[in-house]
Amino acid sequence: MVANRLYYSVFHAVTALMLQDGVVAQTHKGTSSQFGQHYVLTGIFDRMDGILYSRLQTMREKADYQNVFNLSTEEGEILIREAQDLQNKNISRINN
Protein backbone atom coordinates (compact mmCIF):
# COMPACT_ATOMS: atom_id res chain seq x y z
CA MET A 1 0.00 0.00 0.00
CA VAL A 2 2.78 2.42 0.87
CA ALA A 3 4.39 1.97 -2.57
CA ASN A 4 1.14 2.96 -4.25
CA ARG A 5 0.66 6.06 -2.10
CA LEU A 6 4.28 7.20 -2.37
CA TYR A 7 4.30 6.76 -6.12
CA TYR A 8 1.10 8.74 -6.61
CA SER A 9 2.25 11.54 -4.31
CA VAL A 10 5.39 11.95 -6.41
CA PHE A 11 3.53 11.39 -9.69
CA HIS A 12 1.09 14.21 -8.92
CA ALA A 13 3.87 16.56 -7.82
CA VAL A 14 5.82 15.85 -11.03
CA THR A 15 2.67 16.21 -13.13
CA ALA A 16 1.95 19.62 -11.55
CA LEU A 17 5.48 20.76 -12.33
CA MET A 18 5.22 19.54 -15.91
CA LEU A 19 1.87 21.26 -16.42
CA GLN A 20 3.32 24.53 -15.18
CA ASP A 21 6.21 24.18 -17.63
CA GLY A 22 4.04 23.07 -20.56
CA VAL A 23 5.46 19.55 -20.68
CA VAL A 24 2.80 17.08 -21.79
CA ALA A 25 2.58 13.34 -21.12
CA GLN A 26 -0.32 10.99 -21.74
CA THR A 27 0.69 7.97 -19.63
CA HIS A 28 2.54 7.10 -16.45
CA LYS A 29 5.49 5.85 -18.50
CA GLY A 30 5.35 9.05 -20.53
CA THR A 31 5.42 11.15 -17.37
CA SER A 32 8.45 9.22 -16.15
CA SER A 33 10.17 9.64 -19.50
CA GLN A 34 9.41 13.37 -19.74
CA PHE A 35 10.55 13.91 -16.14
CA GLY A 36 13.85 12.28 -17.02
CA GLN A 37 14.28 14.18 -20.26
CA HIS A 38 13.21 17.66 -19.13
CA TYR A 39 14.27 17.71 -15.49
CA VAL A 40 16.87 15.04 -14.69
CA LEU A 41 19.01 15.13 -17.83
CA THR A 42 19.00 18.94 -17.76
CA GLY A 43 20.19 19.01 -14.14
CA ILE A 44 17.09 20.64 -12.67
CA PHE A 45 16.68 17.49 -10.58
CA ASP A 46 19.53 15.13 -9.83
CA ARG A 47 19.99 11.58 -11.04
CA MET A 48 18.88 10.14 -7.70
CA ASP A 49 15.50 11.88 -8.07
CA GLY A 50 15.02 10.14 -11.41
CA ILE A 51 16.03 6.82 -9.90
CA LEU A 52 13.60 7.31 -7.01
CA TYR A 53 10.74 8.13 -9.38
CA SER A 54 11.44 5.04 -11.49
CA ARG A 55 11.83 2.86 -8.41
CA LEU A 56 8.54 4.03 -6.94
CA GLN A 57 6.81 3.44 -10.27
CA THR A 58 8.14 -0.13 -10.46
CA MET A 59 7.21 -0.81 -6.85
CA ARG A 60 3.69 0.51 -7.40
CA GLU A 61 3.23 -1.68 -10.49
CA LYS A 62 4.44 -4.78 -8.66
CA ALA A 63 2.24 -4.06 -5.65
CA ASP A 64 -0.87 -3.22 -7.69
CA TYR A 65 -0.68 -5.79 -10.46
CA GLN A 66 1.45 -8.69 -9.25
CA ASN A 67 0.54 -8.62 -5.54
CA VAL A 68 4.06 -9.79 -4.73
CA PHE A 69 5.74 -6.83 -3.17
CA ASN A 70 7.19 -6.65 0.34
CA LEU A 71 8.78 -3.66 1.97
CA SER A 72 10.36 -3.52 5.41
CA THR A 73 9.49 -0.76 7.84
CA GLU A 74 12.97 0.68 7.49
CA GLU A 75 12.81 0.67 3.68
CA GLY A 76 9.39 2.31 3.84
CA GLU A 77 10.64 5.05 6.14
CA ILE A 78 13.58 5.78 3.84
CA LEU A 79 11.32 5.93 0.78
CA ILE A 80 8.90 8.23 2.58
CA ARG A 81 11.72 10.66 3.39
CA GLU A 82 13.09 10.50 -0.15
CA ALA A 83 9.63 11.06 -1.66
CA GLN A 84 9.06 14.03 0.66
CA ASP A 85 12.41 15.50 -0.42
CA LEU A 86 11.47 15.14 -4.09
CA GLN A 87 8.08 16.74 -3.46
CA ASN A 88 9.73 19.64 -1.64
CA LYS A 89 12.03 20.18 -4.63
CA ASN A 90 8.93 20.23 -6.87
CA ILE A 91 7.23 22.77 -4.61
CA SER A 92 10.31 24.97 -4.59
CA ARG A 93 10.56 24.77 -8.38
CA ILE A 94 6.86 25.57 -8.86
CA ASN A 95 7.04 28.56 -6.49
CA ASN A 96 10.06 30.11 -8.24
Biopython code that builds the backbone (N, CA, C, O; Angstrom):
import numpy as np
from Bio.PDB.StructureBuilder import StructureBuilder

atoms = [
    (1, "MET", "N", (0.817, -1.192, 0.000)),
    (1, "MET", "CA", (0.000, 0.000, 0.000)),
    (1, "MET", "C", (0.862, 1.258, 0.000)),
    (1, "MET", "O", (0.559, 2.231, -0.691)),
    (2, "VAL", "N", (1.941, 1.227, 0.784)),
    (2, "VAL", "CA", (2.784, 2.424, 0.873)),
    (2, "VAL", "C", (3.417, 2.745, -0.483)),
    (2, "VAL", "O", (3.577, 3.917, -0.825)),
    (3, "ALA", "N", (3.776, 1.726, -1.251)),
    (3, "ALA", "CA", (4.388, 1.969, -2.565)),
    (3, "ALA", "C", (3.420, 2.713, -3.468)),
    (3, "ALA", "O", (3.809, 3.640, -4.179)),
    (4, "ASN", "N", (2.165, 2.309, -3.440)),
    (4, "ASN", "CA", (1.142, 2.962, -4.250)),
    (4, "ASN", "C", (0.994, 4.427, -3.862)),
    (4, "ASN", "O", (0.991, 5.303, -4.726)),
    (5, "ARG", "N", (0.873, 4.693, -2.575)),
    (5, "ARG", "CA", (0.664, 6.060, -2.100)),
    (5, "ARG", "C", (1.878, 6.947, -2.355)),
    (5, "ARG", "O", (1.735, 8.101, -2.759)),
    (6, "LEU", "N", (3.069, 6.410, -2.120)),
    (6, "LEU", "CA", (4.282, 7.198, -2.371)),
    (6, "LEU", "C", (4.419, 7.522, -3.853)),
    (6, "LEU", "O", (4.730, 8.653, -4.226)),
    (7, "TYR", "N", (4.185, 6.517, -4.691)),
    (7, "TYR", "CA", (4.296, 6.759, -6.124)),
    (7, "TYR", "C", (3.331, 7.863, -6.553)),
    (7, "TYR", "O", (3.729, 8.805, -7.238)),
    (8, "TYR", "N", (2.077, 7.751, -6.154)),
    (8, "TYR", "CA", (1.101, 8.740, -6.607)),
    (8, "TYR", "C", (1.371, 10.126, -6.038)),
    (8, "TYR", "O", (1.074, 11.124, -6.695)),
    (9, "SER", "N", (1.920, 10.211, -4.847)),
    (9, "SER", "CA", (2.251, 11.536, -4.311)),
    (9, "SER", "C", (3.336, 12.198, -5.157)),
    (9, "SER", "O", (3.274, 13.395, -5.437)),
    (10, "VAL", "N", (4.324, 11.409, -5.559)),
    (10, "VAL", "CA", (5.395, 11.946, -6.408)),
    (10, "VAL", "C", (4.880, 12.178, -7.828)),
    (10, "VAL", "O", (5.196, 13.196, -8.444)),
    (11, "PHE", "N", (4.092, 11.243, -8.346)),
    (11, "PHE", "CA", (3.528, 11.385, -9.690)),
    (11, "PHE", "C", (2.740, 12.693, -9.816)),
    (11, "PHE", "O", (2.906, 13.423, -10.793)),
    (12, "HIS", "N", (1.898, 12.986, -8.846)),
    (12, "HIS", "CA", (1.088, 14.209, -8.920)),
    (12, "HIS", "C", (1.944, 15.466, -8.780)),
    (12, "HIS", "O", (1.667, 16.480, -9.421)),
    (13, "ALA", "N", (2.973, 15.405, -7.953)),
    (13, "ALA", "CA", (3.871, 16.560, -7.823)),
    (13, "ALA", "C", (4.622, 16.799, -9.134)),
    (13, "ALA", "O", (4.752, 17.940, -9.577)),
    (14, "VAL", "N", (5.112, 15.728, -9.749)),
    (14, "VAL", "CA", (5.823, 15.847, -11.028)),
    (14, "VAL", "C", (4.868, 16.324, -12.120)),
    (14, "VAL", "O", (5.233, 17.163, -12.944)),
    (15, "THR", "N", (3.657, 15.795, -12.128)),
    (15, "THR", "CA", (2.670, 16.210, -13.125)),
    (15, "THR", "C", (2.353, 17.696, -12.995)),
    (15, "THR", "O", (2.237, 18.394, -14.002)),
    (16, "ALA", "N", (2.212, 18.182, -11.770)),
    (16, "ALA", "CA", (1.947, 19.616, -11.553)),
    (16, "ALA", "C", (3.095, 20.459, -12.096)),
    (16, "ALA", "O", (2.866, 21.478, -12.747)),
    (17, "LEU", "N", (4.308, 20.041, -11.834)),
    (17, "LEU", "CA", (5.476, 20.763, -12.332)),
    (17, "LEU", "C", (5.487, 20.773, -13.859)),
    (17, "LEU", "O", (5.732, 21.809, -14.476)),
    (18, "MET", "N", (5.225, 19.628, -14.459)),
    (18, "MET", "CA", (5.224, 19.540, -15.911)),
    (18, "MET", "C", (4.130, 20.413, -16.517)),
    (18, "MET", "O", (4.358, 21.079, -17.527)),
    (19, "LEU", "N", (2.956, 20.413, -15.914)),
    (19, "LEU", "CA", (1.872, 21.262, -16.416)),
    (19, "LEU", "C", (2.256, 22.732, -16.378)),
    (19, "LEU", "O", (1.987, 23.482, -17.316)),
    (20, "GLN", "N", (2.885, 23.133, -15.288)),
    (20, "GLN", "CA", (3.320, 24.527, -15.180)),
    (20, "GLN", "C", (4.312, 24.882, -16.277)),
    (20, "GLN", "O", (4.300, 25.998, -16.796)),
    (21, "ASP", "N", (5.169, 23.930, -16.629)),
    (21, "ASP", "CA", (6.208, 24.184, -17.629)),
    (21, "ASP", "C", (5.778, 23.852, -19.055)),
    (21, "ASP", "O", (6.563, 24.005, -19.991)),
    (22, "GLY", "N", (4.528, 23.394, -19.227)),
    (22, "GLY", "CA", (4.040, 23.075, -20.562)),
    (22, "GLY", "C", (4.546, 21.761, -21.119)),
    (22, "GLY", "O", (4.525, 21.555, -22.333)),
    (23, "VAL", "N", (4.997, 20.873, -20.261)),
    (23, "VAL", "CA", (5.464, 19.549, -20.679)),
    (23, "VAL", "C", (4.279, 18.595, -20.595)),
    (23, "VAL", "O", (3.640, 18.475, -19.550)),
    (24, "VAL", "N", (3.992, 17.918, -21.702)),
    (24, "VAL", "CA", (2.803, 17.078, -21.791)),
    (24, "VAL", "C", (3.192, 15.605, -21.824)),
    (24, "VAL", "O", (4.144, 15.212, -22.497)),
    (25, "ALA", "N", (2.433, 14.800, -21.081)),
    (25, "ALA", "CA", (2.584, 13.345, -21.118)),
    (25, "ALA", "C", (1.195, 12.734, -21.019)),
    (25, "ALA", "O", (0.322, 13.266, -20.334)),
    (26, "GLN", "N", (0.996, 11.619, -21.702)),
    (26, "GLN", "CA", (-0.324, 10.987, -21.743)),
    (26, "GLN", "C", (-0.437, 9.771, -20.824)),
    (26, "GLN", "O", (-1.545, 9.351, -20.490)),
    (27, "THR", "N", (0.693, 9.206, -20.414)),
    (27, "THR", "CA", (0.689, 7.973, -19.627)),
    (27, "THR", "C", (1.648, 8.105, -18.441)),
    (27, "THR", "O", (2.405, 9.070, -18.339)),
    (28, "HIS", "N", (1.599, 7.125, -17.560)),
    (28, "HIS", "CA", (2.543, 7.104, -16.447)),
    (28, "HIS", "C", (3.971, 6.939, -16.963)),
    (28, "HIS", "O", (4.887, 7.619, -16.500)),
    (29, "LYS", "N", (4.154, 6.046, -17.910)),
    (29, "LYS", "CA", (5.488, 5.852, -18.504)),
    (29, "LYS", "C", (5.944, 7.132, -19.201)),
    (29, "LYS", "O", (7.116, 7.502, -19.130)),
    (30, "GLY", "N", (5.023, 7.797, -19.866)),
    (30, "GLY", "CA", (5.350, 9.051, -20.533)),
    (30, "GLY", "C", (5.751, 10.128, -19.541)),
    (30, "GLY", "O", (6.668, 10.907, -19.800)),
    (31, "THR", "N", (5.074, 10.174, -18.418)),
    (31, "THR", "CA", (5.424, 11.146, -17.375)),
    (31, "THR", "C", (6.816, 10.867, -16.852)),
    (31, "THR", "O", (7.610, 11.790, -16.665)),
    (32, "SER", "N", (7.115, 9.613, -16.617)),
    (32, "SER", "CA", (8.448, 9.222, -16.153)),
    (32, "SER", "C", (9.510, 9.613, -17.173)),
    (32, "SER", "O", (10.554, 10.160, -16.820)),
    (33, "SER", "N", (9.232, 9.326, -18.434)),
    (33, "SER", "CA", (10.169, 9.644, -19.503)),
    (33, "SER", "C", (10.387, 11.150, -19.633)),
    (33, "SER", "O", (11.524, 11.610, -19.746)),
    (34, "GLN", "N", (9.308, 11.906, -19.616)),
    (34, "GLN", "CA", (9.410, 13.366, -19.736)),
    (34, "GLN", "C", (10.113, 13.978, -18.525)),
    (34, "GLN", "O", (10.874, 14.935, -18.670)),
    (35, "PHE", "N", (9.863, 13.437, -17.334)),
    (35, "PHE", "CA", (10.550, 13.915, -16.135)),
    (35, "PHE", "C", (12.055, 13.717, -16.310)),
    (35, "PHE", "O", (12.847, 14.613, -16.017)),
    (36, "GLY", "N", (12.435, 12.542, -16.787)),
    (36, "GLY", "CA", (13.850, 12.277, -17.019)),
    (36, "GLY", "C", (14.454, 13.209, -18.050)),
    (36, "GLY", "O", (15.530, 13.770, -17.841)),
    (37, "GLN", "N", (13.760, 13.368, -19.157)),
    (37, "GLN", "CA", (14.276, 14.184, -20.259)),
    (37, "GLN", "C", (14.348, 15.669, -19.912)),
    (37, "GLN", "O", (15.363, 16.316, -20.171)),
    (38, "HIS", "N", (13.289, 16.208, -19.335)),
    (38, "HIS", "CA", (13.210, 17.656, -19.128)),
    (38, "HIS", "C", (13.768, 18.146, -17.794)),
    (38, "HIS", "O", (14.094, 19.324, -17.652)),
    (39, "TYR", "N", (13.877, 17.256, -16.828)),
    (39, "TYR", "CA", (14.272, 17.714, -15.495)),
    (39, "TYR", "C", (15.535, 17.036, -14.960)),
    (39, "TYR", "O", (16.365, 17.687, -14.324)),
    (40, "VAL", "N", (15.685, 15.743, -15.211)),
    (40, "VAL", "CA", (16.870, 15.043, -14.686)),
    (40, "VAL", "C", (18.062, 15.249, -15.612)),
    (40, "VAL", "O", (19.136, 15.644, -15.158)),
    (41, "LEU", "N", (17.887, 14.988, -16.892)),
    (41, "LEU", "CA", (19.007, 15.134, -17.830)),
    (41, "LEU", "C", (19.485, 16.573, -17.962)),
    (41, "LEU", "O", (20.638, 16.811, -18.321)),
    (42, "THR", "N", (18.620, 17.523, -17.679)),
    (42, "THR", "CA", (19.001, 18.939, -17.758)),
    (42, "THR", "C", (19.611, 19.448, -16.459)),
    (42, "THR", "O", (20.098, 20.577, -16.400)),
    (43, "GLY", "N", (19.585, 18.615, -15.414)),
    (43, "GLY", "CA", (20.193, 19.007, -14.142)),
    (43, "GLY", "C", (19.282, 19.767, -13.199)),
    (43, "GLY", "O", (19.721, 20.174, -12.123)),
    (44, "ILE", "N", (18.029, 19.970, -13.568)),
    (44, "ILE", "CA", (17.092, 20.643, -12.671)),
    (44, "ILE", "C", (16.862, 19.777, -11.435)),
    (44, "ILE", "O", (16.812, 20.283, -10.314)),
    (45, "PHE", "N", (16.724, 18.478, -11.647)),
    (45, "PHE", "CA", (16.677, 17.488, -10.584)),
    (45, "PHE", "C", (17.875, 16.565, -10.775)),
    (45, "PHE", "O", (18.364, 16.390, -11.891)),
    (46, "ASP", "N", (18.335, 15.983, -9.688)),
    (46, "ASP", "CA", (19.525, 15.132, -9.834)),
    (46, "ASP", "C", (19.148, 13.703, -10.216)),
    (46, "ASP", "O", (17.981, 13.313, -10.189)),
    (47, "ARG", "N", (20.152, 12.959, -10.563)),
    (47, "ARG", "CA", (19.990, 11.580, -11.035)),
    (47, "ARG", "C", (19.240, 10.722, -10.015)),
    (47, "ARG", "O", (18.421, 9.882, -10.388)),
    (48, "MET", "N", (19.518, 10.932, -8.744)),
    (48, "MET", "CA", (18.879, 10.141, -7.696)),
    (48, "MET", "C", (17.364, 10.394, -7.652)),
    (48, "MET", "O", (16.598, 9.496, -7.301)),
    (49, "ASP", "N", (16.937, 11.596, -8.003)),
    (49, "ASP", "CA", (15.504, 11.881, -8.074)),
    (49, "ASP", "C", (14.855, 11.054, -9.178)),
    (49, "ASP", "O", (13.761, 10.518, -9.001)),
    (50, "GLY", "N", (15.528, 10.956, -10.303)),
    (50, "GLY", "CA", (15.022, 10.136, -11.405)),
    (50, "GLY", "C", (14.976, 8.667, -11.040)),
    (50, "GLY", "O", (14.028, 7.961, -11.384)),
    (51, "ILE", "N", (16.001, 8.210, -10.343)),
    (51, "ILE", "CA", (16.029, 6.816, -9.898)),
    (51, "ILE", "C", (14.902, 6.550, -8.911)),
    (51, "ILE", "O", (14.237, 5.517, -8.991)),
    (52, "LEU", "N", (14.683, 7.478, -7.979)),
    (52, "LEU", "CA", (13.602, 7.314, -7.014)),
    (52, "LEU", "C", (12.255, 7.238, -7.728)),
    (52, "LEU", "O", (11.445, 6.363, -7.424)),
    (53, "TYR", "N", (12.014, 8.127, -8.655)),
    (53, "TYR", "CA", (10.736, 8.127, -9.382)),
    (53, "TYR", "C", (10.529, 6.786, -10.083)),
    (53, "TYR", "O", (9.456, 6.190, -9.984)),
    (54, "SER", "N", (11.544, 6.318, -10.784)),
    (54, "SER", "CA", (11.438, 5.036, -11.492)),
    (54, "SER", "C", (11.239, 3.876, -10.522)),
    (54, "SER", "O", (10.454, 2.965, -10.781)),
    (55, "ARG", "N", (11.952, 3.921, -9.412)),
    (55, "ARG", "CA", (11.835, 2.856, -8.414)),
    (55, "ARG", "C", (10.425, 2.819, -7.827)),
    (55, "ARG", "O", (9.834, 1.747, -7.690)),
    (56, "LEU", "N", (9.892, 3.980, -7.483)),
    (56, "LEU", "CA", (8.536, 4.031, -6.942)),
    (56, "LEU", "C", (7.518, 3.543, -7.967)),
    (56, "LEU", "O", (6.551, 2.867, -7.612)),
    (57, "GLN", "N", (7.731, 3.880, -9.225)),
    (57, "GLN", "CA", (6.809, 3.436, -10.274)),
    (57, "GLN", "C", (6.833, 1.911, -10.388)),
    (57, "GLN", "O", (5.781, 1.279, -10.481)),
    (58, "THR", "N", (8.009, 1.330, -10.381)),
    (58, "THR", "CA", (8.140, -0.130, -10.461)),
    (58, "THR", "C", (7.521, -0.800, -9.242)),
    (58, "THR", "O", (6.819, -1.803, -9.369)),
    (59, "MET", "N", (7.779, -0.250, -8.071)),
    (59, "MET", "CA", (7.215, -0.806, -6.846)),
    (59, "MET", "C", (5.689, -0.756, -6.882)),
    (59, "MET", "O", (5.026, -1.726, -6.513)),
    (60, "ARG", "N", (5.135, 0.361, -7.323)),
    (60, "ARG", "CA", (3.688, 0.506, -7.403)),
    (60, "ARG", "C", (3.091, -0.512, -8.364)),
    (60, "ARG", "O", (2.060, -1.116, -8.068)),
    (61, "GLU", "N", (3.729, -0.706, -9.512)),
    (61, "GLU", "CA", (3.228, -1.677, -10.487)),
    (61, "GLU", "C", (3.257, -3.087, -9.922)),
    (61, "GLU", "O", (2.303, -3.845, -10.094)),
    (62, "LYS", "N", (4.345, -3.445, -9.250)),
    (62, "LYS", "CA", (4.435, -4.779, -8.659)),
    (62, "LYS", "C", (3.388, -4.960, -7.570)),
    (62, "LYS", "O", (2.750, -6.011, -7.497)),
    (63, "ALA", "N", (3.204, -3.964, -6.733)),
    (63, "ALA", "CA", (2.241, -4.064, -5.645)),
    (63, "ALA", "C", (0.809, -4.116, -6.171)),
    (63, "ALA", "O", (-0.006, -4.887, -5.666)),
    (64, "ASP", "N", (0.498, -3.308, -7.174)),
    (64, "ASP", "CA", (-0.874, -3.222, -7.686)),
    (64, "ASP", "C", (-1.254, -4.382, -8.604)),
    (64, "ASP", "O", (-2.388, -4.859, -8.566)),
    (65, "TYR", "N", (-0.319, -4.832, -9.420)),
    (65, "TYR", "CA", (-0.679, -5.791, -10.459)),
    (65, "TYR", "C", (-0.182, -7.202, -10.214)),
    (65, "TYR", "O", (-0.784, -8.157, -10.706)),
    (66, "GLN", "N", (0.902, -7.360, -9.467)),
    (66, "GLN", "CA", (1.449, -8.687, -9.245)),
    (66, "GLN", "C", (1.189, -9.182, -7.830)),
    (66, "GLN", "O", (1.333, -10.372, -7.550)),
    (67, "ASN", "N", (0.808, -8.275, -6.938)),
    (67, "ASN", "CA", (0.539, -8.617, -5.540)),
    (67, "ASN", "C", (1.679, -9.392, -4.886)),
    (67, "ASN", "O", (1.446, -10.245, -4.029)),
    (68, "VAL", "N", (2.903, -9.094, -5.289)),
    (68, "VAL", "CA", (4.056, -9.795, -4.727)),
    (68, "VAL", "C", (5.137, -8.804, -4.328)),
    (68, "VAL", "O", (6.291, -8.933, -4.737)),
    (69, "PHE", "N", (4.768, -7.842, -3.548)),
    (69, "PHE", "CA", (5.743, -6.829, -3.174)),
    (69, "PHE", "C", (5.786, -6.694, -1.666)),
    (69, "PHE", "O", (4.757, -6.481, -1.024)),
    (70, "ASN", "N", (6.982, -6.818, -1.096)),
    (70, "ASN", "CA", (7.187, -6.647, 0.338)),
    (70, "ASN", "C", (8.172, -5.526, 0.580)),
    (70, "ASN", "O", (9.130, -5.348, -0.173)),
    (71, "LEU", "N", (7.929, -4.780, 1.628)),
    (71, "LEU", "CA", (8.779, -3.656, 1.972)),
    (71, "LEU", "C", (8.920, -3.629, 3.482)),
    (71, "LEU", "O", (7.924, -3.652, 4.204)),
    (72, "SER", "N", (10.156, -3.581, 3.961)),
    (72, "SER", "CA", (10.364, -3.518, 5.405)),
    (72, "SER", "C", (10.002, -2.132, 5.922)),
    (72, "SER", "O", (9.916, -1.172, 5.156)),
    (73, "THR", "N", (9.794, -2.045, 7.219)),
    (73, "THR", "CA", (9.486, -0.762, 7.838)),
    (73, "THR", "C", (10.599, 0.240, 7.575)),
    (73, "THR", "O", (10.339, 1.402, 7.263)),
    (74, "GLU", "N", (11.831, -0.212, 7.701)),
    (74, "GLU", "CA", (12.972, 0.682, 7.491)),
    (74, "GLU", "C", (13.028, 1.171, 6.044)),
    (74, "GLU", "O", (13.267, 2.354, 5.799)),
    (75, "GLU", "N", (12.811, 0.273, 5.092)),
    (75, "GLU", "CA", (12.806, 0.672, 3.683)),
    (75, "GLU", "C", (11.682, 1.658, 3.405)),
    (75, "GLU", "O", (11.857, 2.624, 2.663)),
    (76, "GLY", "N", (10.524, 1.404, 4.010)),
    (76, "GLY", "CA", (9.392, 2.306, 3.837)),
    (76, "GLY", "C", (9.682, 3.688, 4.382)),
    (76, "GLY", "O", (9.341, 4.688, 3.750)),
    (77, "GLU", "N", (10.304, 3.759, 5.543)),
    (77, "GLU", "CA", (10.635, 5.054, 6.140)),
    (77, "GLU", "C", (11.618, 5.824, 5.277)),
    (77, "GLU", "O", (11.485, 7.037, 5.116)),
    (78, "ILE", "N", (12.602, 5.132, 4.722)),
    (78, "ILE", "CA", (13.581, 5.781, 3.838)),
    (78, "ILE", "C", (12.877, 6.317, 2.588)),
    (78, "ILE", "O", (13.104, 7.457, 2.183)),
    (79, "LEU", "N", (12.031, 5.493, 1.987)),
    (79, "LEU", "CA", (11.319, 5.926, 0.783)),
    (79, "LEU", "C", (10.398, 7.106, 1.070)),
    (79, "LEU", "O", (10.270, 8.010, 0.243)),
    (80, "ILE", "N", (9.767, 7.104, 2.215)),
    (80, "ILE", "CA", (8.896, 8.229, 2.577)),
    (80, "ILE", "C", (9.707, 9.513, 2.652)),
    (80, "ILE", "O", (9.287, 10.541, 2.121)),
    (81, "ARG", "N", (10.868, 9.468, 3.309)),
    (81, "ARG", "CA", (11.721, 10.662, 3.395)),
    (81, "ARG", "C", (12.185, 11.108, 2.020)),
    (81, "ARG", "O", (12.159, 12.300, 1.711)),
    (82, "GLU", "N", (12.612, 10.154, 1.186)),
    (82, "GLU", "CA", (13.090, 10.504, -0.153)),
    (82, "GLU", "C", (11.965, 11.098, -1.002)),
    (82, "GLU", "O", (12.184, 12.058, -1.740)),
    (83, "ALA", "N", (10.767, 10.531, -0.900)),
    (83, "ALA", "CA", (9.626, 11.059, -1.655)),
    (83, "ALA", "C", (9.278, 12.466, -1.180)),
    (83, "ALA", "O", (8.964, 13.336, -1.993)),
    (84, "GLN", "N", (9.331, 12.694, 0.128)),
    (84, "GLN", "CA", (9.064, 14.031, 0.656)),
    (84, "GLN", "C", (10.104, 15.030, 0.153)),
    (84, "GLN", "O", (9.760, 16.164, -0.180)),
    (85, "ASP", "N", (11.367, 14.623, 0.095)),
    (85, "ASP", "CA", (12.412, 15.503, -0.422)),
    (85, "ASP", "C", (12.146, 15.870, -1.880)),
    (85, "ASP", "O", (12.285, 17.030, -2.269)),
    (86, "LEU", "N", (11.764, 14.880, -2.679)),
    (86, "LEU", "CA", (11.473, 15.139, -4.088)),
    (86, "LEU", "C", (10.264, 16.061, -4.220)),
    (86, "LEU", "O", (10.271, 16.960, -5.062)),
    (87, "GLN", "N", (9.237, 15.860, -3.416)),
    (87, "GLN", "CA", (8.075, 16.737, -3.460)),
    (87, "GLN", "C", (8.450, 18.162, -3.059)),
    (87, "GLN", "O", (7.968, 19.122, -3.661)),
    (88, "ASN", "N", (9.297, 18.303, -2.058)),
    (88, "ASN", "CA", (9.731, 19.637, -1.643)),
    (88, "ASN", "C", (10.507, 20.334, -2.748)),
    (88, "ASN", "O", (10.374, 21.545, -2.926)),
    (89, "LYS", "N", (11.314, 19.589, -3.492)),
    (89, "LYS", "CA", (12.027, 20.177, -4.634)),
    (89, "LYS", "C", (11.016, 20.657, -5.679)),
    (89, "LYS", "O", (11.174, 21.733, -6.255)),
    (90, "ASN", "N", (9.981, 19.854, -5.918)),
    (90, "ASN", "CA", (8.933, 20.235, -6.866)),
    (90, "ASN", "C", (8.255, 21.514, -6.411)),
    (90, "ASN", "O", (8.048, 22.424, -7.214)),
    (91, "ILE", "N", (7.909, 21.595, -5.142)),
    (91, "ILE", "CA", (7.226, 22.766, -4.613)),
    (91, "ILE", "C", (8.109, 23.995, -4.765)),
    (91, "ILE", "O", (7.642, 25.061, -5.167)),
    (92, "SER", "N", (9.381, 23.841, -4.442)),
    (92, "SER", "CA", (10.309, 24.970, -4.590)),
    (92, "SER", "C", (10.392, 25.415, -6.044)),
    (92, "SER", "O", (10.401, 26.612, -6.331)),
    (93, "ARG", "N", (10.452, 24.463, -6.951)),
    (93, "ARG", "CA", (10.559, 24.771, -8.385)),
    (93, "ARG", "C", (9.282, 25.463, -8.868)),
    (93, "ARG", "O", (9.349, 26.424, -9.634)),
    (94, "ILE", "N", (8.134, 24.983, -8.429)),
    (94, "ILE", "CA", (6.865, 25.570, -8.862)),
    (94, "ILE", "C", (6.738, 27.004, -8.335)),
    (94, "ILE", "O", (6.237, 27.884, -9.036)),
    (95, "ASN", "N", (7.190, 27.234, -7.108)),
    (95, "ASN", "CA", (7.042, 28.559, -6.493)),
    (95, "ASN", "C", (8.048, 29.573, -7.004)),
    (95, "ASN", "O", (7.902, 30.763, -6.723)),
    (96, "ASN", "N", (9.043, 29.157, -7.729)),
    (96, "ASN", "CA", (10.059, 30.107, -8.244)),
    (96, "ASN", "C", (9.786, 30.543, -9.645)),
    (96, "ASN", "O", (10.546, 31.332, -10.205)),
]
sb = StructureBuilder()
sb.init_structure("model")
sb.init_model(0)
sb.init_chain("A")
sb.init_seg("    ")
for serial, (resi, resn, name, xyz) in enumerate(atoms, 1):
    if name == "N":
        sb.init_residue(resn, " ", resi, " ")
    sb.init_atom(name, np.array(xyz, "f"), 0.0, 1.0, " ", f" {name:<3s}", serial, name[0])
structure = sb.get_structure()
